Amino acid sequence: MSLNLPQLGADPGSPFPPAESALVEPNGLLAFGGGLEPERLLRAYASGIFPWFSPGEPPLWWNPDPRMLISTDALHLTRRFRRELKQRDWVASADCAFERVIKRCAQLPRRGQRGTWIVPAMRRAYAALHALGHAHSIEVWQQDRLIGGLYGVCVGRAFFGESMFSLEPGASKFAIAALCRRLCSWGMPLLDGQVESEHLARLGFAPVARAEFLRQLSSLTHEASAAGSWEHRFGRLSAAELIR
């Protein structure tokens, strides 16, 4: 790498560099190399680190400052969005269509981007985490049609969102709202949206300094979380139930 970054070792247990060594530009770039093994990924997320790279690149590892976060008990649905949901027959579920959600996230065109960072190696890595019960998807259904969703990783009492998609206006916001409702009820206070964007800001995420983010993680991610499917635990959450 031309940026003289630290290279991670081949051993999945090899340590990550300290967060304060991350670059300012590009914001949060910390290291490169290594693999996408479940053990390494779970250690990364527990330390506020995530992989993000383009086709043809080695894995790049990031810990940006600030971080886009939302408290799961603080999500506010505007009156306008509530009125819109009253007209929808949408239902949210979890872990019913993980592969379809991640495929949709990879395929959906993004403004200002060519191609996708959800390369085949990333899809395989998160499918492996899903099979182990650590990666989860939230689906939004309009009858039998999958119209939106997101996927991410759960470590301890924190959830780290990776990507989302929406085929109908408001579907990704509904997915976030449904996830926040369930996480809050399960005693999981933190949802991470990773990097700053206008879309996340419109959804209610706000920038938090990396130091404060890592302080919160230090307690949340050291608590044990039960791995496994969320399909039955999450159940079905309708638009009508969400706005009550």
C-alpha positions in Angstrom: 0.0 0.0 0.0 1.3 3.5 -0.9 0.0 5.0 2.3 2.5 3.0 4.5 -0.3 1.4 6.5 0.2 -1.4 9.0 -0.4 -4.8 7.4 -2.4 -7.4 9.4 -0.9 -10.8 9.9 -2.3 -14.0 8.4 -3.3 -15.3 11.9 -6.9 -14.4 12.5 -5.9 -13.6 16.1 -3.3 -11.1 15.1 -3.9 -7.7 16.8 -5.2 -4.5 15.1 -3.3 -1.2 15.4 -4.6 1.2 18.1 -7.5 3.4 17.0 -5.6 6.6 17.4 -3.2 5.5 14.7 -5.9 5.7 12.0 -5.4 8.2 9.2 -7.2 11.5 9.1 -7.4 11.3 5.3 -8.9 9.1 4.2 -10.8 9.3 7.5 -10.3 6.3 9.7 -8.2 4.1 7.5 -6.3 1.9 10.0 -4.7 -1.1 8.3 -4.8 -3.5 5.4 -4.5 -7.2 4.7 -5.4 -10.2 6.6 -8.5 -12.2 6.0 -12.2 -12.0 6.7 -12.5 -14.9 9.1 -15.3 -14.8 11.6 -12.9 -14.6 14.5 -11.1 -11.6 13.0 -14.4 -9.8 12.1 -15.9 -10.2 15.5 -12.8 -8.9 17.2 -12.8 -6.0 14.7 -16.4 -5.0 15.4 -15.8 -5.2 19.2 -13.1 -2.6 18.7 -15.1 -0.3 16.5 -13.3 -1.5 13.3 -14.9 -2.7 10.1 -13.7 -3.8 6.6 -14.5 -1.7 3.5 -12.7 -2.1 0.2 -13.3 -2.1 -3.5 -12.9 -5.0 -6.1 -9.2 -5.7 -6.7 -8.1 -4.3 -3.3 -6.9 -6.2 -0.2 -9.1 -5.9 2.8 -9.0 -2.4 4.2 -9.9 -1.8 7.9 -11.5 1.4 9.1 -12.2 3.2 12.4 -13.5 6.7 11.4 -13.9 9.7 13.5 -16.6 10.8 14.1 -19.0 7.8 14.0 -22.7 7.9 13.0 -24.7 6.4 15.9 -28.3 6.3 17.0 -29.6 5.3 20.5 -32.2 2.7 20.0 -34.6 4.4 22.5 -34.3 7.8 20.7 -35.5 7.1 17.2 -38.1 9.7 16.3 -40.7 9.0 13.6 -42.0 12.3 12.2 -45.8 13.0 11.9 -45.5 12.8 8.2 -43.8 9.4 8.2 -46.4 8.1 10.7 -49.2 9.2 8.4 -47.4 7.5 5.5 -47.1 4.3 7.5 -50.8 4.3 8.3 -51.4 3.7 4.6 -48.8 0.9 4.3 -49.3 -2.8 4.8 -45.6 -3.3 5.4 -44.2 -5.9 7.8 -40.7 -6.3 9.2 -39.0 -9.6 9.9 -35.5 -10.8 10.7 -33.2 -13.5 9.3 -35.8 -14.7 6.9 -33.9 -13.7 3.7 -30.3 -12.9 4.6 -28.9 -13.8 1.3 -31.5 -11.9 -0.6 -30.9 -8.8 1.5 -27.2 -8.7 1.1 -27.6 -9.4 -2.7 -30.0 -6.5 -3.0 -27.6 -4.2 -1.1 -24.8 -5.2 -3.4 -26.9 -4.6 -6.6 -28.6 -1.4 -5.7 -27.0 1.6 -7.6 -25.5 4.2 -5.2 -25.3 7.9 -6.1 -21.6 8.8 -6.8 -20.4 5.2 -6.8 -19.4 2.7 -9.5 -20.0 -0.9 -8.7 -20.1 -2.1 -5.1 -17.9 -2.6 -2.1 -19.9 -5.7 -1.2 -17.5 -7.9 -3.2 -17.9 -11.7 -3.3 -15.4 -12.2 -0.5 -17.5 -9.8 1.7 -20.7 -11.7 0.9 -19.1 -15.0 1.8 -17.7 -13.6 5.0 -21.0 -12.2 6.2 -22.8 -15.3 5.1 -20.4 -17.3 7.4 -21.1 -14.9 10.3 -24.8 -15.3 9.6 -24.5 -19.1 9.7 -22.8 -18.7 13.1 -25.6 -16.5 14.4 -23.7 -13.2 14.6 -24.8 -11.4 11.4 -28.5 -10.6 10.9 -30.8 -9.2 8.3 -34.0 -7.1 8.7 -36.4 -7.5 5.9 -39.3 -5.2 4.9 -42.2 -7.0 3.1 -45.1 -5.7 1.2 -47.2 -8.9 1.2 -44.7 -11.3 -0.4 -42.5 -8.7 -2.0 -39.2 -7.8 -0.4 -39.1 -4.0 -0.7 -36.3 -3.0 1.7 -33.9 -4.2 4.4 -30.5 -4.1 6.0 -27.9 -6.4 7.4 -25.3 -6.0 10.1 -23.4 -7.7 12.9 -24.3 -8.1 16.6 -21.6 -8.1 19.2 -22.6 -8.0 22.9 -25.3 -5.4 23.2 -24.3 -3.4 20.1 -25.5 -3.7 16.6 -23.3 -2.6 13.7 -25.2 -1.8 10.5 -23.4 -2.6 7.3 -25.7 -1.7 4.4 -29.4 -1.2 3.5 -31.5 -1.0 0.5 -35.0 0.4 -0.4 -37.2 -0.3 -3.4 -40.0 1.8 -2.1 -39.7 5.3 -0.5 -39.3 5.0 3.3 -38.7 1.2 3.4 -35.1 1.5 4.7 -36.3 4.0 7.4 -39.0 1.4 8.4 -36.3 -1.2 8.6 -34.2 1.0 10.9 -37.2 1.9 13.0 -38.3 -1.8 13.4 -34.7 -2.8 14.3 -34.5 0.0 16.9 -37.8 -1.0 18.5 -36.6 -4.6 18.9 -33.1 -3.8 20.0 -34.4 -1.3 22.6 -36.8 -4.0 24.0 -33.9 -6.4 24.2 -31.7 -4.0 26.2 -29.4 -3.2 23.3 -28.9 0.6 23.3 -26.5 1.2 20.4 -26.9 1.0 16.6 -23.8 2.0 14.6 -24.2 3.4 11.1 -20.4 3.7 10.5 -19.6 6.7 8.3 -21.3 10.1 8.0 -23.9 10.5 5.2 -26.9 12.7 4.6 -29.1 9.6 4.3 -28.2 8.4 7.8 -28.7 11.9 9.2 -32.2 11.9 7.7 -32.8 8.6 9.5 -31.9 10.1 12.8 -28.2 9.1 13.2 -25.8 11.7 14.6 -22.0 12.0 14.6 -20.3 11.0 17.8 -16.6 11.4 18.5 -14.6 8.2 18.1 -13.3 8.4 21.7 -16.9 8.5 23.1 -18.0 5.8 20.7 -15.1 3.5 21.8 -15.9 4.3 25.5 -19.5 3.1 25.0 -18.3 0.0 23.2 -15.9 -1.0 25.9 -18.8 -2.0 28.1 -21.4 -3.1 25.5 -19.3 -5.5 23.5 -17.7 -7.2 26.4 -21.1 -8.5 27.5 -22.0 -11.9 26.1 -24.7 -12.1 23.5 -26.6 -15.2 22.5 -25.7 -16.2 18.9 -28.4 -17.6 16.7 -31.2 -16.8 14.4 -33.4 -13.8 15.2 -36.3 -15.1 13.1 -38.5 -16.2 16.0 -37.2 -13.7 18.5 -37.8 -10.7 16.3 -41.2 -12.0 15.0 -43.2 -9.9 12.7 -43.6 -6.2 13.2 -46.3 -4.4 11.2 -46.4 -0.7 10.3 -49.5 -0.4 12.4 -47.7 -1.8 15.4 -44.7 0.4 14.9 -46.6 3.6 15.1 -48.7 2.8 18.2 
